[in-house]
Amino acid sequence: MDARLIAWARGVKRRRPRAGGRASLPPLWFFTDETRLADPLPVIRRLPAGLCGVLFRHDSHPARERLAQAVARLCRTRRLPLIIAGDARLAAALGAGLHLRGGAAPAHRVAWRGPLSASAHDHGQLARARRAGVALVFISPVFPTASHPGAPSLGARGWRCLAARGGRIKPYALGGITGRRVSALGKACAGIGAIDAFL
């Protein structure tokens, strides 16, 4: 686990006020990735409580719902917020938050609990996320990533430009984030999402 990133997250959490007596959203989010980590449970067991949440993305896993239930149980035990990517029905069944890919509205109108997040790669997706009323948006990819080798990235300046257009949405960074790189994003960065940083 990236010790510099953990130290950065503790600093963010100290500066962030509690909303109405409730704990704010964590600054660190572990993104599950079935290609690079088929079983995310060992990593989730090691995540620092109070600093981390989990965003479940195992879309093509053969036992997806069973694994999602196991992840949800572990997150409840460890008091880690859980968000399900792109599946409002599963999010509702697990009492989890929902992640909108590209800010697109969910296909099914069901009541889920937990935070509403989105991903955004450009101004159009960010505008959709804003209209959807998300609490946080993962703007990506900031830096080159192992999962998308050779793909173009925003860079720190491009990320800051998009983040400034988010209005009240908390801007999070995703893509190639490390403890060394995160400081380049400035104080506007409310948190990050990552895979490798937690492995």
C-alpha positions in Angstrom: 0.0 0.0 0.0 1.3 3.5 -0.9 2.3 5.0 2.4 2.6 8.5 1.0 -0.9 8.3 -0.4 -2.2 7.2 3.1 -0.4 10.2 4.7 -1.9 12.5 2.1 -5.4 11.1 2.7 -5.0 11.7 6.5 -4.2 15.3 5.8 -7.3 15.7 3.5 -9.5 14.1 6.2 -8.2 16.4 8.9 -8.9 19.5 6.8 -12.4 18.3 5.8 -15.3 19.4 8.1 -18.0 16.8 9.1 -21.3 17.4 7.4 -24.2 17.7 9.8 -22.4 15.6 12.4 -21.9 12.8 9.8 -18.6 11.5 8.6 -17.7 12.9 5.1 -16.9 10.7 2.2 -13.5 9.0 2.4 -10.6 10.4 0.4 -9.4 7.0 -0.9 -11.4 4.6 -3.0 -10.3 1.1 -4.0 -11.5 0.2 -7.4 -11.9 -3.5 -7.9 -10.6 -4.9 -11.1 -11.4 -8.5 -12.1 -8.6 -8.7 -14.7 -5.8 -7.7 -12.3 -7.3 -8.9 -9.1 -9.9 -11.6 -9.3 -10.5 -11.8 -5.6 -10.6 -8.3 -4.0 -11.4 -9.5 -0.5 -7.8 -9.7 0.8 -7.1 -6.1 -0.2 -10.4 -4.9 1.3 -9.4 -6.6 4.6 -6.3 -4.4 4.7 -7.8 -1.0 3.8 -7.5 1.7 6.4 -11.0 2.2 8.0 -12.1 5.8 8.0 -9.9 6.7 5.0 -11.2 4.2 2.4 -14.2 3.2 0.4 -14.7 0.4 -2.1 -16.0 0.7 -5.7 -17.1 -2.7 -7.0 -16.5 -3.1 -10.8 -16.4 -6.9 -11.3 -18.8 -6.7 -14.2 -18.0 -10.0 -15.9 -17.1 -12.2 -13.0 -18.9 -15.6 -13.3 -20.1 -15.4 -9.6 -20.6 -11.6 -9.6 -23.6 -11.3 -7.3 -22.1 -13.8 -4.8 -18.8 -12.0 -4.7 -20.6 -8.6 -4.4 -22.5 -10.0 -1.4 -19.2 -11.1 0.2 -17.7 -7.7 -0.5 -20.8 -5.9 1.0 -20.6 -8.1 4.2 -16.9 -7.3 4.6 -17.4 -3.6 4.0 -20.2 -3.5 6.6 -18.0 -5.3 9.1 -15.1 -2.9 8.5 -17.4 0.2 8.2 -16.1 0.9 4.6 -18.6 2.7 2.3 -19.4 0.6 -0.8 -20.4 1.8 -4.3 -21.6 -0.6 -7.1 -20.6 0.4 -10.6 -23.4 0.6 -13.2 -26.0 -1.7 -11.6 -28.7 0.1 -9.6 -30.6 -3.1 -8.8 -27.5 -4.7 -7.2 -26.7 -1.5 -5.4 -30.3 -1.4 -4.0 -30.1 -5.1 -3.0 -26.9 -4.6 -1.1 -27.8 -1.3 0.5 -24.8 0.3 -1.3 -24.2 3.5 -3.3 -24.3 3.6 -7.1 -21.6 4.6 -9.6 -22.7 6.1 -13.0 -20.3 5.5 -15.8 -19.7 8.6 -17.8 -22.4 10.3 -15.7 -25.1 8.4 -17.5 -28.4 7.9 -15.6 -29.1 4.4 -14.3 -31.2 2.1 -16.6 -33.4 1.0 -13.7 -35.2 3.4 -11.3 -34.8 1.8 -8.0 -34.0 3.2 -4.6 -30.4 2.6 -3.5 -28.7 3.7 -0.3 -25.3 5.2 -0.1 -23.4 7.8 -2.2 -24.0 8.5 -5.8 -20.8 8.8 -7.8 -19.8 9.1 -11.5 -16.9 8.9 -13.8 -16.1 11.7 -16.2 -13.5 11.8 -19.0 -14.6 15.1 -20.6 -16.8 18.2 -20.2 -19.9 16.4 -21.6 -19.7 13.5 -19.1 -19.0 16.0 -16.3 -22.2 17.9 -17.2 -24.2 14.7 -17.2 -22.8 13.8 -13.7 -23.8 17.3 -12.5 -27.3 16.9 -13.8 -27.6 13.5 -12.2 -26.8 15.1 -8.8 -23.8 13.0 -7.9 -21.9 13.6 -4.7 -18.5 12.9 -6.2 -17.0 12.5 -9.6 -13.9 10.5 -10.6 -12.2 12.5 -13.3 -9.9 10.4 -15.3 -7.4 9.3 -16.5 -5.1 11.8 -14.9 -1.9 10.0 -15.6 -0.9 7.0 -17.7 -2.2 3.7 -16.3 -1.2 0.1 -16.4 -4.8 -0.9 -17.2 -4.9 1.3 -20.3 -1.4 1.4 -21.7 -0.8 4.1 -24.4 -4.2 5.8 -23.8 -4.1 9.6 -23.6 -4.3 11.1 -20.2 -5.4 14.5 -18.8 -2.3 15.4 -16.8 -2.5 17.4 -13.6 -3.4 20.7 -15.5 -6.2 19.0 -17.5 -7.6 17.4 -14.4 -7.6 20.7 -12.5 -9.4 22.4 -15.5 -12.2 19.8 -15.5 -12.5 19.7 -11.7 -13.1 23.5 -11.7 -16.2 22.9 -13.9 -17.8 20.5 -11.4 -19.7 23.0 -9.3 -20.5 21.5 -6.0 -19.5 18.0 -6.9 -16.5 16.8 -5.0 -13.7 16.1 -7.6 -11.7 12.9 -7.2 -8.8 11.9 -9.3 -8.4 8.4 -11.0 -5.7 7.0 -13.2 -2.1 6.4 -12.3 -2.4 8.2 -8.9 0.5 7.7 -6.5 1.6 9.4 -3.3 4.3 11.2 -5.3 1.9 12.5 -8.0 -1.2 13.4 -6.0 0.3 16.7 -4.7 0.3 18.1 -8.3 -3.5 18.1 -8.3 -3.6 20.8 -5.5 -6.1 21.4 -2.7 -9.1 21.1 -5.0 -8.6 17.3 -5.1 -11.1 15.8 -2.6 -9.7 12.3 -3.0 -8.6 9.6 -5.4 -9.6 6.3 -6.8 -6.9 3.6 -7.5 -6.1 0.0 -8.0 -2.3 -0.4 -7.9 -1.8 2.0 -4.9 -3.7 -0.5 -2.7 -1.9 -3.7 -3.9 
